[in-house]
Structures are given as C-alpha cells and as structure tokens.
Amino acid sequence: MLRDNHGTVLFRGAGTKMGWAGRPMEPDLMLESGGLHRLLAHNPADMTAVVEAGMPLNDLQSALAGERQWLALDPPTQTAGATIGGLLATGDSGPRRLRYGAMRDLVIGVTLVFADGTVARAGGQVIKNVAGYDLTKLSYGSLGTLAMVAEVVVRLHPRPEAGASVVVPASVPAAAATTLELLASPLEPSAVDWMGDPRDGG
C-alpha cells in the first residue's frame, strides 16, 4: 500500500494522541494498526516479548500477568486504549518513567515500514544486542513522520506484588521535606511527583 501511494500518509493506532503536533488534515492514505494486535512471543526467562504495534498496552499487561511480569509503563492514555506502537511513536509515558525509564529505554528491537514500502529491522530479542542502527531511538517521539511501527521487542520487569498511589496537598517546602523522609524510609517509591505552580506557594 505504501509503495503504491504517492500522497500524504497518516498512521493511526488507537487515536489517543491524534491532536499532538502537526498532521495532514486530509491525508491521501490512512493506515490503521488495529489489526496488528498479537503478542507474537513471550520469553519469561529472558523477560522479553515481541508485540505487534497495534496491541493495546492494557491487553499486553493482561497477557503478561500470568507470569507475574509487565511492561513497566503507566501512560495517562493507557485506559483509552493506547497501543504499543503509538507509545513508541509519540514518546508518551507516566510517573514510573522516573524508575524504569521511558518506552525508548524498554524497547530492544523494532520493525519499521518506510514510505516506499521498505521494511527495516533493528535490535533483536535479547537485551544485550547492539546489532544494526538504533532505529528505536530514531522512531521514538517521531509521531509517525519517519515510518510506521509494525513490531516492537520489549524488555519486561517483575510485576510488583502490591502497589499504591497516594495524593496529598502540599506546598513546595512540605513536598520536598516529605520526599526526603520517604526516601529515607523502608518504602521504595516508583515515582514522586509534585503538581502545581511554585509561584502560588502550593
């Protein structure tokens, strides 16, 4: 389809971030990745998985739960159906990025389809793999302007036995003091975020 198309192309996953940045208003061709929604391989021992780009993150997490593993991402668009390819193409992430890294840090291999129909693969299915150009970081945050993401190989983490999110009002000094106390405690936070305007004092 890409080889035969000579106009503008719009790639679409779940459409959770279609308003981000610029995009062709009336593309000549729209390619949706919804049909690419399979978990192609899961190696629990190596803690890796091969996923088609149109698979929603929620579905992947459910498929990995039986082995008590997960892809350590918590983007705000997850509940809206954000896909694996869309998360790579947009660079979307959540608070756990502070501990586990962003999508670009969790991808060890990628398959891309360029505008002329060329299929390119980089990386592999093992974590210590440095073969080929780093197409993952090239496509990360590109918003689909360079290529369509077709498959992604991700590294996984053990799923925590329990977790909780705590939200409390706090000024900047109080938030800083509480964070220091938390870091000195036996607890192990995945992320500590402060939301507000320091000019407002809270």
N, C-alpha and C positions, 0 to 999 in steps of 0.2 A: 504493500500500500504506500509506503514511504517512497519507494523507488519510482512509482508511477505518479506521485503527486509533485507538482511544481509550484504550489502556492504556499500560503501560511498554514502551519500546523499547530494545534493546541492539544497537549497531553492532559488527560484528566483521570484522577484516581477516584476518591470519594467526593471530591469537590469541596473539602472542608476549608481550603485556603485559596479559593479561586479569586478572592479580592486582593490577594497580596501582589504588590508590584504591578508592572505593566503586563498586558497580554493582548493578543489580537482580538479585537472586538467581534469581527466576523471572520473567523478562520475558514480557510478553504477545506480543511480536513480536521476533524476532532477524533482523536484516538483515546478510547477509554480502556483502562486496565482492569476493569471489574471482572473480566473472565479469567484473568491470571491470578487466581486466589488459592493456589495449592501450597501446602508445606511439602516440598519435594524430598527433603531428607532431614533427619534429626539424629545427631550422634551425641547421646547423653554423656558418653565417656570423655569425648573431646570438648563437650559443651559448645557445640556449633549447630547451626541449622541453615538449610538452603530454602529460601522462601521466594515465591513469585511476588512480583511487585504490587499486584492488586489485592493482596491478602490484608484485611484489616488487622491492626495491631491487637485488638481485643480477641480476635479469632486465634491469632498466633499464641497469645498468652494462655488461652484455654487449652490449646493443643500441647503446650509445653508443661502445663501444670501437673500432669500425671507423673512426670519425672522430677517434680519439685524444682523446675528451672523456669527462667523467664528472661525476656529481653528487657534489660534494665532501663526502660524509658517510661515517662509519665507525662506526655504532652497534653496540653489542655484540650486538644481536638480529638483525643482518643475516644471519648464517649460518642462523638459524632461520626465515628467510623473511619478515622484517619488510617491510610494504608501505609505499608512498609515503604513502597516506592515514593509515595508522597512525602513521607517524613524525611527521606534522604534528599529528595529534590528541593524541599523547602527549608530544611535545617530546623524544623520545629522540635522543641524539647521542653522539658519541665524542670522542676526543682531538683530531681535526682541527678541531673546533669552534673551538679557540684560534686557528687561522689563517684558516679560511674562513667561520666563523660557523655558527650553528645552522640548522635547517631553516627557521625563520621568516625568516632572512636570505637564503635561497636561493630562496624562493617569490615570484614576481612576479604570480601570478594564481591564483584558486581558484574552484571552483564548489561550492556547498553546497546540500543539500536539508534544509529545516527540517521540524519535526514535523508541520506542517499540509500538507506536500507542496509548499510554495513553493520554487522554485529561484532561487537568488541567485548572481550572478557579480560578481566584483570583480577589479580589476587588468586585465592584458592579456598580450600575448605579446611585448612589448618591455620591456627593463629600465627605461628611463626612462618609466614610466607611473604616473600618480598619480590615475587616474580612479576615482571611487567610494569607498565606505567601505573601510577596511582590514580586510576580513573575514579575511584571512590571520592577522594577529596576534590577532584575536578568537578564532579557532578553535584557534590554536596552544596545545597543552597543555590543551585543554578536555576531553579524554578522551571525546569524543563526546556531551557533555551539552548542546551547543547545536545541533548539526546533523550530518548525515552528509556527509563529504567525498566528492565524486564525481569531480572532476578537479582536477589541480594543474598549474600552469605554473611550471617551474623554470628558474633560470639555471645554466649549466654552466661548468666550468673545463677548461683543457687537462689531459689526463692526464699525470702525471709520467712521464718516460722510465724512471726507476728509483726505488726506494724501499726502505727497510729499517727494521725496528723493533729497537731494542737495549734489553735489560733487564739492569740491573746492580744488585746490592745496594749501598746507600749510606745513610749517616747523613744527617741534615738538613744539617749543615755541608758534608759532602762533596758532597751533591746540589746545594747552592747554588753551590759553587765550580765543580763540573763544568758546571753550566748556564751560568755566566758564561764559562767557557772555550769552550764550544760556540758561544755567541752571538758570540764574538769570532773564531771560525774561519771559513773559507770555506764551511763547510756551512750549509745553510738548513733548520733543523728545522721540521716542521709543528706539533709539539707536544712539550713536555717536561712529563711528569707525575711526581709523587712519591707513592708509596703507602706508608702506614704510619702509626704513631702517634708524634708527636714526643715524647710522654712516655716512650716506650720507647727513645728515642735511636737508632732505626734503622728 
